């Protein structure tokens, strides 16, 4: 009963917090990208929370329980490097675009509405499947904890996250994600340390895993490779699986819509880089603790269902207060991923697939309708689809590695990719991966580990991009937008860079700490017990290489981030403007440059950007001088006293009970827009 009350209280709490965040939603930017003003903590929280769903706590921890904890560490060491890779080679350029969604970025980059629609369709289908798996995990959790039917849990979870998304949008998603991240981080660390301590410490756990006979070789780096339940038949196959899937998930973390769209909400590019490095640290610590904990649960009971092993441990091993904390944390992880995926699906439906709305209010209304419709469809599928958390989530996530990965990277770094190439790359990579994965699941074809469907479909997508781009030409609009993305923002970021360098240094120290932890707590005890339990010298060497590799990947991520920030600071003097910066005082008019931005919150859509040195007609000048704030009027290419910004005066106070008469300046401002601005 106490677990039921805790879960219900957490659901009500998340609903209230999400709706309180909705009070800050005033414009479409606030609803879709949280006003582009999120600090590092919020971006870190939403990145980790959207990645560590119920699949990580139930599916991947269950895979470690089944006999492969250190194969999962190999996978994690490579995949978490995708966080920093995505921020450095894609995320910070995505932030410069100031798009509302990632498919909209593709549409702007290639000057093609068709590419935007294709990217939007892949987002809806792929994330819909991902959301289905995460919802099933939350339903399993609710059923295990409360004893209520599975469908009741699905409905309650759906009502909670759909309710605050409809009202608050990204503002509520980011805030609740961060709160959930803090909760399940404390829960994961506390639960892992308690279980390891209850079993006698790290050395005792390693010795117990070596001594047990139900799952032989579970304590070795390659896991179980003997017996009927073995997933891999040899250590080489296990290593190939870890490396292949690690690279696949690195691409997922680098370019997937639920990860890269978080960068659109960041305050600036330094927030993007800091949050990416800290996300890599958080994921490395999580996997190092949770995978070992999943394997250690075998010492209590080796006959459990893998995906329910963590729930069993929380109910039967941990003290009540810690069990409540870890179960609500796991539940929060699933809920945060559900809210993230549903919001992205709804926003993509309204912004990328359906026709453009005529007003901001209509766009927000369409987004809310899209969220509600997508949520209802996913709920119905979850009610009638048998649960398979890890299989569904991994199947859906890898769809974006083969479709979005090549297009995202080439959109920034390739001069030859065209709109046709991008469209065909998205379609071939997505559909090819989908068909091959379904054929493998149905056992119509059997592929070796190194020929994963993602690898085949990625090669096919690259071939489609190269072929289609060779048959078409890059337009001038595509060239201009790519050059715009590679211009550095004109700002004094030395203070920001100093903090970012400290974060990079912390990341390098964390890499050293993770490597030393695995070296001392896993590799050294294994080497000390190798003779007693007949462990081969190659397995001991593999343990040391695993410890060094996990630490080295994180250390290199921090070193690359530090180097990039140092380079950016040194070249700050050559930066060029990429947006309309607030300027005070009299400024020299810049040289005429084509403005690549399709919209600017400081200027009407029909007016040219003043900072680019465009000529503005007389009617637009008069309207802008009276209605725009001072930083914009200071950029205008005229200095006549008649058109300077005038402070608005308050209308005279009228007698009580009567309506105040508008001031003549207010009447002048309420005129309709001139024809040049309509």
C-alpha positions as CSV (number, residue, x, y, z in Angstrom):
1,X,0.0,0.0,0.0
2,X,2.8,2.4,0.8
3,X,4.3,2.0,-2.7
4,X,0.9,2.7,-4.3
5,X,0.6,5.9,-2.2
6,X,4.1,7.0,-3.1
7,X,3.5,6.5,-6.9
8,X,0.2,8.4,-6.8
9,X,1.7,11.3,-4.9
10,X,4.6,11.5,-7.4
11,X,2.1,11.5,-10.3
12,X,0.1,14.4,-8.7
13,X,3.3,16.3,-7.9
14,X,4.7,16.1,-11.4
15,X,1.3,17.2,-12.8
16,X,1.2,20.2,-10.5
17,X,4.8,21.2,-11.2
18,X,4.3,20.9,-14.9
19,X,1.2,23.0,-14.9
20,X,2.9,25.7,-12.7
21,X,5.6,25.9,-15.3
22,X,2.9,26.6,-17.9
23,X,2.3,30.1,-16.5
24,X,5.5,31.2,-18.2
25,X,4.2,30.3,-21.6
26,X,3.4,33.4,-23.5
27,X,4.6,32.8,-27.0
28,X,5.2,30.0,-29.5
29,X,8.9,29.9,-28.6
30,X,8.0,29.5,-25.0
31,X,5.8,26.5,-25.8
32,X,8.0,24.7,-28.3
33,X,11.6,25.5,-27.2
34,X,11.2,26.9,-23.6
35,X,12.0,30.4,-24.7
36,X,15.6,29.4,-25.7
37,X,16.8,30.4,-22.3
38,X,17.3,27.1,-20.4
39,X,20.5,27.0,-18.2
40,X,23.0,24.1,-18.0
41,X,21.2,22.3,-15.2
42,X,17.9,22.1,-17.0
43,X,19.5,21.0,-20.3
44,X,21.5,18.4,-18.4
45,X,18.5,17.1,-16.6
46,X,16.3,16.8,-19.7
47,X,19.1,15.1,-21.7
48,X,19.8,12.4,-19.1
49,X,16.1,12.0,-18.2
50,X,15.0,11.5,-21.8
51,X,17.8,8.9,-22.4
52,X,17.5,6.9,-19.1
53,X,14.0,5.7,-19.5
54,X,12.4,2.5,-18.1
55,X,14.5,0.7,-20.8
56,X,17.7,1.6,-18.9
57,X,16.4,0.7,-15.4
58,X,14.4,-2.4,-16.5
59,X,15.7,-3.6,-19.8
60,X,19.4,-2.9,-19.7
61,X,19.8,-3.6,-16.0
62,X,17.9,-6.9,-16.8
63,X,20.4,-7.6,-19.6
64,X,23.2,-7.2,-17.0
65,X,21.3,-9.6,-14.7
66,X,21.0,-12.2,-17.5
67,X,24.8,-12.3,-17.7
68,X,26.3,-9.4,-19.5
69,X,27.1,-6.5,-17.2
70,X,30.5,-5.7,-18.6
71,X,29.4,-6.0,-22.2
72,X,26.9,-3.3,-21.4
73,X,29.9,-1.2,-20.0
74,X,31.7,-1.6,-23.4
75,X,28.5,-0.4,-25.1
76,X,28.1,2.5,-22.6
77,X,31.8,3.7,-22.9
78,X,31.3,4.2,-26.7
79,X,27.7,5.4,-26.8
80,X,28.1,8.1,-24.2
81,X,30.8,9.7,-26.3
82,X,28.0,10.5,-28.7
83,X,26.8,13.1,-26.3
84,X,29.8,15.3,-26.8
85,X,30.1,14.3,-30.5
86,X,26.5,15.5,-31.1
87,X,27.1,18.8,-29.2
88,X,30.3,19.7,-31.0
89,X,29.6,18.7,-34.6
90,X,25.8,19.2,-34.7
91,X,24.2,20.6,-31.6
92,X,25.9,24.0,-31.4
93,X,25.2,24.6,-35.1
94,X,21.6,23.6,-34.6
95,X,21.3,26.1,-31.8
96,X,22.5,28.9,-34.1
97,X,19.7,28.1,-36.5
98,X,17.1,29.1,-33.9
99,X,14.6,26.6,-35.5
100,X,11.6,25.5,-33.5
101,X,12.1,21.8,-34.3
102,X,15.0,19.7,-35.8
103,X,12.9,18.9,-38.9
104,X,12.4,22.6,-39.4
105,X,16.2,23.0,-39.3
106,X,16.5,20.5,-42.1
107,X,13.9,22.4,-44.0
108,X,15.8,25.6,-43.6
109,X,19.2,24.1,-44.3
110,X,18.1,22.6,-47.6
111,X,15.5,25.2,-48.4
112,X,13.0,22.5,-48.9
113,X,9.6,21.9,-47.4
114,X,9.7,18.4,-48.6
115,X,12.8,17.5,-46.6
116,X,11.1,19.0,-43.5
117,X,8.0,16.9,-44.0
118,X,10.1,13.7,-44.5
119,X,12.0,14.4,-41.3
120,X,8.8,15.1,-39.5
121,X,7.2,11.8,-40.6
122,X,10.3,9.8,-39.5
123,X,10.1,11.7,-36.1
124,X,6.4,10.8,-35.6
125,X,6.8,7.1,-36.6
126,X,10.1,6.4,-34.8
127,X,9.4,8.3,-31.6
128,X,5.9,6.8,-31.6
129,X,7.4,3.3,-31.4
130,X,9.9,4.5,-28.7
131,X,7.1,6.1,-26.7
132,X,5.2,2.8,-26.9
133,X,8.0,0.8,-25.3
134,X,8.6,3.4,-22.5
135,X,4.9,3.5,-21.7
136,X,4.8,-0.3,-21.4
137,X,7.7,-0.1,-19.0
138,X,5.8,2.4,-16.9
139,X,2.8,0.2,-17.0
140,X,4.8,-2.9,-15.8
141,X,6.2,-0.8,-13.0
142,X,2.8,0.4,-11.8
143,X,1.4,-3.2,-11.9
144,X,4.4,-4.6,-9.9
145,X,4.2,-1.9,-7.3
146,X,0.5,-1.4,-6.7
147,X,-1.1,-4.7,-7.7
148,X,-3.6,-2.8,-9.9
149,X,-4.2,-3.9,-13.5
150,X,-1.7,-3.1,-16.2
151,X,-4.2,-0.9,-18.1
152,X,-4.9,1.2,-15.1
153,X,-1.3,2.2,-14.8
154,X,-1.1,3.0,-18.5
155,X,-4.1,5.3,-18.3
156,X,-2.9,7.1,-15.1
157,X,0.6,7.6,-16.6
158,X,-0.8,8.9,-19.8
159,X,-3.2,11.4,-18.1
160,X,-0.3,12.8,-16.0
161,X,2.2,13.6,-18.7
162,X,-0.3,14.5,-21.3
163,X,-2.0,16.9,-18.9
164,X,1.0,19.1,-18.3
165,X,2.3,18.9,-21.8
166,X,-1.0,20.3,-23.2
167,X,-0.8,23.3,-21.0
168,X,2.9,24.1,-20.5
169,X,4.7,22.5,-23.5
170,X,8.5,22.5,-23.3
171,X,8.6,24.6,-20.2
172,X,6.9,21.9,-18.2
173,X,8.8,19.1,-19.8
174,X,12.2,20.6,-19.1
175,X,11.4,21.4,-15.5
176,X,9.8,18.1,-14.6
177,X,12.6,16.2,-16.5
178,X,15.2,17.9,-14.3
179,X,13.3,17.1,-11.1
180,X,12.9,13.5,-12.2
181,X,16.6,13.4,-13.1
182,X,17.6,14.5,-9.6
183,X,15.3,11.9,-8.0
184,X,16.3,8.9,-9.9
185,X,20.0,9.8,-9.8
186,X,19.9,9.8,-6.0
187,X,17.8,6.6,-6.1
188,X,20.2,4.8,-8.5
189,X,23.3,5.7,-6.5
190,X,21.7,4.9,-3.1
191,X,20.2,1.6,-4.2
192,X,23.4,0.4,-5.9
193,X,25.6,1.2,-2.9
194,X,23.2,-0.4,-0.5
195,X,23.0,-3.7,-2.5
196,X,26.8,-3.9,-3.0
197,X,27.3,-3.1,0.7
198,X,24.8,-5.7,1.8
199,X,26.6,-8.4,-0.2
200,X,29.9,-7.5,1.5
201,X,31.5,-5.0,-0.9
202,X,32.8,-5.0,-4.5
203,X,35.3,-7.8,-4.0
204,X,32.7,-10.1,-2.4
205,X,30.4,-9.5,-5.3
206,X,33.0,-10.4,-7.8
207,X,33.9,-13.5,-5.8
208,X,30.3,-14.5,-5.5
209,X,29.7,-14.2,-9.2
210,X,32.8,-16.3,-9.9
211,X,31.6,-19.0,-7.5
212,X,28.0,-19.3,-8.7
213,X,27.3,-21.9,-11.4
214,X,23.8,-20.8,-12.7
215,X,25.4,-18.2,-15.1
216,X,29.0,-19.1,-15.6
217,X,31.5,-16.3,-16.7
218,X,29.0,-13.6,-15.7
219,X,31.9,-11.8,-13.9
220,X,34.1,-11.8,-17.0
221,X,34.2,-9.0,-19.5
222,X,32.5,-11.0,-22.2
223,X,29.7,-12.4,-20.0
224,X,27.9,-15.8,-20.5
225,X,28.9,-17.5,-23.7
226,X,27.9,-21.1,-22.7
227,X,24.6,-22.8,-22.2
228,X,21.1,-22.6,-23.7
229,X,20.4,-19.1,-22.5
230,X,23.6,-17.6,-23.8
231,X,23.1,-14.6,-26.2
232,X,26.6,-14.8,-27.6
233,X,28.5,-17.9,-28.6
234,X,32.1,-16.5,-28.1
235,X,33.9,-13.6,-26.5
236,X,34.6,-12.1,-30.0
237,X,30.9,-12.0,-30.8
238,X,30.2,-10.3,-27.5
239,X,32.9,-7.7,-28.2
240,X,31.6,-7.1,-31.7
241,X,28.1,-6.6,-30.3
242,X,29.2,-4.1,-27.8
243,X,31.3,-2.1,-30.3
244,X,28.7,-2.1,-33.0
245,X,25.7,-1.1,-30.8
246,X,27.9,1.4,-29.0
247,X,28.7,3.2,-32.3
248,X,25.0,3.0,-33.3
249,X,23.9,4.6,-30.0
250,X,26.6,7.2,-30.3
251,X,24.9,8.2,-33.5
252,X,21.6,8.1,-31.8
253,X,22.8,10.4,-29.0
254,X,24.4,12.7,-31.5
255,X,21.5,13.3,-33.9
256,X,18.3,11.8,-32.6
257,X,15.4,14.2,-32.3
258,X,14.8,13.8,-28.6
259,X,18.5,14.5,-27.8
260,X,19.3,17.2,-30.3
261,X,16.1,19.1,-29.9
262,X,17.2,19.8,-26.3
263,X,20.0,22.0,-27.6
264,X,17.4,24.3,-29.2
265,X,16.3,25.3,-25.7
266,X,19.8,26.2,-24.4
267,X,20.7,29.7,-23.5
268,X,23.8,29.7,-25.8
269,X,26.4,27.4,-27.3
270,X,28.4,27.2,-24.1
271,X,25.3,25.7,-22.3
272,X,25.1,23.2,-25.2
273,X,28.8,22.1,-24.7
274,X,28.6,22.1,-20.9
275,X,25.5,20.0,-20.7
276,X,26.8,17.5,-23.2
277,X,30.0,16.9,-21.2
278,X,28.1,16.6,-17.9
279,X,25.6,14.2,-19.5
280,X,28.5,12.0,-20.6
281,X,29.8,12.0,-16.9
282,X,26.3,11.2,-15.5
283,X,25.7,8.3,-17.9
284,X,29.2,6.9,-17.3
285,X,28.6,6.8,-13.5
286,X,25.1,5.4,-13.9
287,X,26.2,2.5,-16.1
288,X,29.2,1.7,-13.9
289,X,27.0,1.4,-10.8
290,X,23.8,0.0,-12.2
291,X,25.3,-2.8,-14.4
292,X,27.3,-4.2,-11.5
293,X,24.1,-4.0,-9.4
294,X,22.1,-5.8,-11.9
295,X,24.6,-8.7,-12.0
296,X,24.8,-8.7,-8.2
297,X,21.1,-9.4,-7.8
298,X,21.9,-12.9,-9.0
299,X,23.5,-13.6,-5.6
300,X,20.0,-13.1,-4.0
301,X,18.0,-15.1,-6.6
302,X,19.3,-16.2,-10.1
303,X,15.8,-17.3,-11.4
304,X,14.1,-13.9,-11.8
305,X,12.8,-12.4,-15.0
306,X,15.6,-10.0,-16.1
307,X,13.3,-7.0,-16.8
308,X,11.7,-7.3,-13.3
309,X,14.9,-7.9,-11.3
310,X,15.4,-4.3,-10.2
311,X,11.8,-4.0,-9.1
312,X,12.2,-7.3,-7.1
313,X,15.3,-6.0,-5.4
314,X,13.6,-2.8,-4.4
315,X,10.7,-4.7,-2.9
316,X,12.6,-7.5,-1.2
317,X,16.2,-6.3,-0.5
318,X,16.2,-2.6,0.1
319,X,14.7,-0.9,3.2
320,X,11.2,0.5,2.7
321,X,12.3,4.2,2.4
322,X,15.1,3.4,-0.1
323,X,12.8,1.0,-2.0
324,X,10.2,3.8,-2.3
325,X,12.9,6.2,-3.5
326,X,14.4,3.9,-6.1
327,X,11.0,2.8,-7.5
328,X,9.6,6.3,-7.7
329,X,12.9,7.2,-9.4
330,X,12.5,4.4,-12.0
331,X,8.9,5.5,-12.5
332,X,10.1,9.1,-12.9
333,X,12.6,8.0,-15.5
334,X,9.8,6.4,-17.6
335,X,7.5,9.4,-17.1
336,X,10.1,11.9,-18.2
337,X,10.9,10.0,-21.4
338,X,7.1,9.7,-22.1
339,X,6.7,13.5,-21.7
340,X,9.7,14.3,-23.9
341,X,8.7,11.9,-26.7
342,X,5.1,12.9,-26.8
343,X,5.9,16.6,-26.9
344,X,8.3,16.2,-29.8
345,X,5.8,14.1,-31.7
346,X,3.0,16.7,-31.2
347,X,5.2,19.6,-32.0
348,X,6.5,17.9,-35.2
349,X,3.0,17.1,-36.3
350,X,1.9,20.7,-36.0
351,X,5.1,22.5,-37.1
352,X,6.6,20.2,-39.8
353,X,3.8,18.0,-41.3
354,X,0.6,20.0,-41.2
355,X,0.2,23.3,-43.2
356,X,1.7,26.3,-41.5
357,X,-0.6,28.2,-39.1
358,X,-1.5,31.8,-39.9
359,X,-0.9,33.0,-36.4
360,X,1.0,32.2,-33.2
361,X,-2.1,31.3,-31.4
362,X,-3.2,29.0,-34.1
363,X,0.2,27.3,-34.1
364,X,0.0,26.7,-30.4
365,X,-3.5,25.3,-30.7
366,X,-2.4,23.0,-33.5
367,X,0.6,21.8,-31.4
368,X,-1.8,20.9,-28.5
369,X,-4.1,19.0,-30.8
370,X,-1.2,17.1,-32.2
371,X,0.0,16.2,-28.7
372,X,-3.4,15.0,-27.7
373,X,-4.0,12.9,-30.9
374,X,-0.5,11.3,-30.8
375,X,-1.0,10.5,-27.1
376,X,-4.3,8.8,-27.7
377,X,-3.0,6.6,-30.5
378,X,0.0,5.5,-28.5
379,X,-2.2,4.7,-25.5
380,X,-4.4,2.5,-27.6
381,X,-1.4,0.7,-29.0
382,X,0.1,0.2,-25.6
383,X,-3.1,-1.3,-24.3
384,X,-3.2,-4.0,-26.9
385,X,0.5,-4.6,-27.7
386,X,2.2,-7.2,-25.5
387,X,5.0,-5.6,-23.5
388,X,8.6,-5.9,-24.7
389,X,10.4,-2.9,-23.3
390,X,14.0,-3.3,-24.3
391,X,13.3,-4.8,-27.7
392,X,10.8,-2.1,-28.7
393,X,13.0,0.8,-27.4
394,X,16.2,-0.4,-29.1
395,X,14.4,-1.1,-32.3
396,X,12.8,2.4,-32.4
397,X,15.9,4.3,-31.4
398,X,18.2,2.7,-33.9
399,X,15.9,3.9,-36.7
400,X,17.4,7.4,-36.3
401,X,21.0,6.3,-36.3
402,X,20.7,5.1,-40.0
403,X,18.5,7.9,-41.2
404,X,19.2,11.1,-39.2
405,X,22.8,10.4,-38.4
406,X,24.3,10.8,-41.9
407,X,22.0,13.7,-42.9
408,X,22.6,15.6,-39.7
409,X,26.4,15.4,-39.9
410,X,26.5,16.1,-43.6
411,X,24.1,19.0,-43.4
412,X,26.8,20.8,-41.3
413,X,30.1,19.6,-42.8
414,X,29.3,18.7,-46.5
415,X,29.2,21.3,-49.3
416,X,27.9,18.8,-51.8
417,X,24.8,17.4,-50.2
418,X,21.6,18.7,-51.7
419,X,17.9,18.7,-50.8
420,X,17.3,15.7,-52.9
421,X,20.2,13.8,-51.3
422,X,18.9,14.7,-47.8
423,X,15.4,13.6,-48.6
424,X,16.5,10.3,-50.1
425,X,19.0,9.7,-47.2
426,X,16.3,10.1,-44.6
427,X,13.8,7.9,-46.4
428,X,16.2,5.1,-47.4
429,X,17.9,4.9,-44.0
430,X,14.6,4.9,-42.1
431,X,12.6,2.5,-44.3
432,X,15.6,0.2,-44.9
433,X,16.3,-0.2,-41.2
434,X,12.7,-0.7,-40.5
435,X,12.2,-3.5,-43.0
436,X,15.5,-5.3,-42.1
437,X,14.8,-5.1,-38.4
438,X,11.3,-6.5,-38.8
439,X,12.6,-9.4,-41.0
440,X,15.2,-10.2,-38.3
441,X,12.6,-10.1,-35.6
442,X,10.3,-12.4,-37.6
443,X,13.4,-14.7,-38.2
444,X,13.0,-14.5,-42.0
445,X,16.7,-13.7,-42.3
446,X,19.6,-14.3,-40.0
447,X,22.4,-11.7,-39.9
448,X,25.8,-11.9,-38.1
449,X,26.5,-9.6,-35.3
450,X,28.7,-7.3,-37.3
451,X,26.0,-6.9,-40.0
452,X,23.4,-5.3,-37.8
453,X,20.4,-3.8,-39.7
454,X,21.6,-0.3,-38.7
455,X,25.0,-0.8,-40.4
456,X,23.5,-2.0,-43.6
457,X,20.8,0.7,-43.8
458,X,23.4,3.4,-42.9
459,X,25.5,2.4,-45.9
460,X,22.4,2.4,-48.0
461,X,21.5,5.9,-46.8
462,X,25.0,7.2,-47.6
463,X,24.8,5.7,-51.1
464,X,21.4,7.3,-51.6
465,X,22.7,10.7,-50.5
466,X,25.8,10.6,-52.7
467,X,23.8,9.4,-55.8
468,X,21.0,11.9,-55.4
469,X,23.3,14.7,-54.7
470,X,25.4,13.9,-57.7
471,X,22.3,14.2,-59.9
472,X,21.3,17.6,-58.5
473,X,22.9,20.9,-57.8
474,X,23.3,22.8,-54.5
475,X,21.2,25.9,-54.6
476,X,22.4,29.4,-53.6
477,X,20.0,29.4,-50.7
478,X,21.6,26.1,-49.4
479,X,25.1,27.5,-49.7
480,X,24.1,30.8,-47.9
481,X,22.5,29.0,-45.0
482,X,25.5,26.6,-44.5
483,X,27.8,29.6,-44.5
484,X,25.5,31.3,-42.0
485,X,25.7,28.3,-39.7
486,X,29.6,28.4,-39.7
487,X,29.8,32.1,-38.7
488,X,30.7,32.6,-35.0
489,X,28.3,34.7,-32.9
490,X,29.5,38.2,-32.3
491,X,29.7,38.3,-28.5
492,X,32.3,38.6,-25.7
493,X,32.2,35.0,-24.4
494,X,35.4,35.0,-22.3
495,X,33.5,34.6,-19.0
496,X,31.4,31.8,-20.5
497,X,34.5,30.1,-21.9
498,X,36.2,30.1,-18.5
499,X,33.4,28.2,-16.9
500,X,33.1,25.8,-19.9
501,X,36.9,25.0,-19.6
502,X,36.3,24.2,-15.9
503,X,33.5,21.8,-16.9
504,X,35.8,20.2,-19.5
505,X,38.5,19.8,-16.8
506,X,35.9,18.2,-14.5
507,X,35.0,15.8,-17.3
508,X,38.6,14.7,-17.7
509,X,38.9,14.2,-13.9
510,X,35.7,12.2,-13.9
511,X,37.2,10.0,-16.7
512,X,40.3,9.3,-14.6
513,X,38.0,8.5,-11.5
514,X,35.8,6.1,-13.4
515,X,38.8,4.3,-14.9
516,X,40.5,4.0,-11.5
517,X,37.3,2.8,-9.9
518,X,36.9,-0.1,-12.4
519,X,40.6,-0.8,-12.2
520,X,40.6,-1.1,-8.4
521,X,37.1,-2.5,-7.7
522,X,36.8,-4.9,-10.7
523,X,40.0,-5.7,-12.5
524,X,42.3,-6.0,-9.4
525,X,39.9,-8.3,-7.5
526,X,39.4,-10.5,-10.6
527,X,43.2,-10.8,-11.0
528,X,43.6,-11.8,-7.4
529,X,41.0,-14.5,-7.7
530,X,41.9,-15.8,-11.1
531,X,44.1,-18.7,-10.0
532,X,41.5,-19.9,-7.4
533,X,38.6,-19.9,-9.9
534,X,40.5,-20.9,-13.1
535,X,40.0,-17.6,-14.9
536,X,42.0,-17.3,-18.1
537,X,44.7,-14.7,-18.3
538,X,43.0,-13.2,-21.4
539,X,39.9,-12.5,-19.3
540,X,42.0,-10.7,-16.7
541,X,43.7,-8.7,-19.4
542,X,40.3,-7.9,-20.9
543,X,39.1,-6.6,-17.5
544,X,42.1,-4.2,-17.3
545,X,41.5,-3.0,-20.8
546,X,37.8,-2.5,-20.1
547,X,38.6,-0.3,-17.0
548,X,41.2,1.7,-19.0
549,X,38.9,2.1,-22.0
550,X,35.9,3.4,-20.0
551,X,38.0,6.0,-18.3
552,X,39.9,7.0,-21.5
553,X,36.7,7.6,-23.5
554,X,35.4,10.1,-20.9
555,X,38.8,11.7,-20.5
556,X,39.1,12.2,-24.3
557,X,35.6,13.7,-24.4
558,X,36.6,16.3,-21.8
559,X,39.9,17.0,-23.6
560,X,38.2,17.6,-26.9
561,X,35.8,20.0,-25.3
562,X,38.6,21.9,-23.5
563,X,40.5,22.2,-26.8
564,X,37.5,23.4,-28.7
565,X,36.7,26.1,-26.1
566,X,40.4,27.3,-26.1
567,X,40.3,27.5,-29.9
568,X,37.0,29.5,-29.9
569,X,38.4,32.0,-27.3
570,X,41.6,32.5,-29.3
571,X,39.7,33.2,-32.5
572,X,37.0,35.4,-30.9
573,X,38.4,38.5,-32.6
574,X,37.5,37.1,-36.1
575,X,33.9,36.3,-35.2
576,X,31.1,37.5,-37.4
577,X,27.5,38.2,-36.5
578,X,24.9,35.5,-36.9
579,X,21.9,37.2,-35.4
580,X,20.5,40.6,-34.5
581,X,22.5,41.5,-31.4
582,X,21.3,44.3,-29.1
583,X,23.4,47.4,-29.8
584,X,23.6,50.5,-27.7
585,X,24.6,53.9,-28.9
586,X,25.5,55.1,-32.4
587,X,26.9,52.2,-34.5
588,X,28.4,52.2,-38.0
589,X,26.2,50.5,-40.5
590,X,27.5,47.0,-41.4
591,X,28.2,46.0,-45.0
592,X,25.2,44.6,-46.9
593,X,24.9,40.9,-46.2
594,X,22.0,38.6,-47.2
595,X,20.0,37.8,-44.1
596,X,19.6,34.0,-43.8
597,X,17.0,34.1,-41.1
598,X,13.5,33.5,-42.2
599,X,12.0,35.1,-39.0
600,X,13.2,37.5,-36.4
601,X,11.4,38.2,-33.2
602,X,12.6,41.8,-33.2
603,X,11.4,42.7,-36.7
604,X,8.2,42.1,-38.6
605,X,8.5,39.2,-41.1
606,X,8.1,41.6,-44.1
607,X,10.9,43.9,-43.0
608,X,14.5,43.2,-43.8
609,X,17.0,42.8,-41.0
610,X,18.4,46.2,-40.3
611,X,21.7,44.9,-39.1
612,X,22.3,43.5,-42.5
613,X,22.3,46.9,-44.0
614,X,19.1,46.5,-46.1
615,X,17.2,49.5,-47.4
616,X,13.9,49.8,-45.6
617,X,10.9,51.6,-47.2
618,X,9.6,54.8,-45.6
619,X,6.4,53.2,-44.3
620,X,8.3,50.4,-42.6
621,X,10.8,52.9,-41.1
622,X,8.0,54.9,-39.6
623,X,6.3,51.8,-38.1
624,X,9.5,50.3,-36.7
625,X,10.6,53.6,-35.1
626,X,7.4,53.8,-33.1
627,X,6.8,50.1,-32.2
628,X,10.2,48.5,-31.7
629,X,12.5,48.7,-28.6
630,X,15.5,50.8,-28.5
631,X,18.2,48.1,-29.3
632,X,16.5,47.5,-32.7
633,X,16.0,51.2,-33.5
634,X,19.6,51.8,-32.8
635,X,20.5,49.4,-35.7
636,X,18.3,51.2,-38.2
637,X,20.3,52.9,-41.0
638,X,18.9,56.4,-40.4
639,X,19.3,58.9,-37.7
640,X,16.5,61.4,-38.2
641,X,15.0,62.8,-35.0
642,X,11.5,62.2,-36.4
643,X,12.1,58.4,-36.4
644,X,13.8,57.9,-33.1
645,X,12.3,55.8,-30.4
646,X,10.0,57.8,-28.1
647,X,9.1,56.7,-24.6
648,X,5.4,55.6,-24.4
649,X,3.4,57.9,-22.1
650,X,0.7,56.6,-19.9
651,X,-2.9,57.7,-20.7
652,X,-4.4,60.2,-18.2
653,X,-6.2,58.6,-15.3
654,X,-10.0,58.8,-15.7
655,X,-12.7,59.1,-13.1
656,X,-13.8,55.9,-11.4
657,X,-16.4,54.0,-13.4
658,X,-15.5,55.5,-16.7
659,X,-13.3,54.1,-19.4
660,X,-10.0,56.2,-19.8
661,X,-9.6,58.0,-23.1
662,X,-6.7,56.7,-25.1
663,X,-3.7,59.0,-25.6
664,X,-3.2,60.3,-29.1
665,X,0.1,58.3,-29.3
666,X,-1.7,55.2,-28.3
667,X,-4.3,55.8,-31.0
668,X,-1.5,56.2,-33.5
669,X,0.1,52.9,-32.4
670,X,-3.2,51.1,-32.8
671,X,-3.5,51.8,-36.5
672,X,-3.3,48.7,-38.8
673,X,0.0,47.7,-40.3
674,X,0.9,49.5,-43.5
675,X,0.6,47.5,-46.7
676,X,4.4,47.1,-47.0
677,X,4.3,45.0,-43.7
678,X,1.3,42.9,-44.4
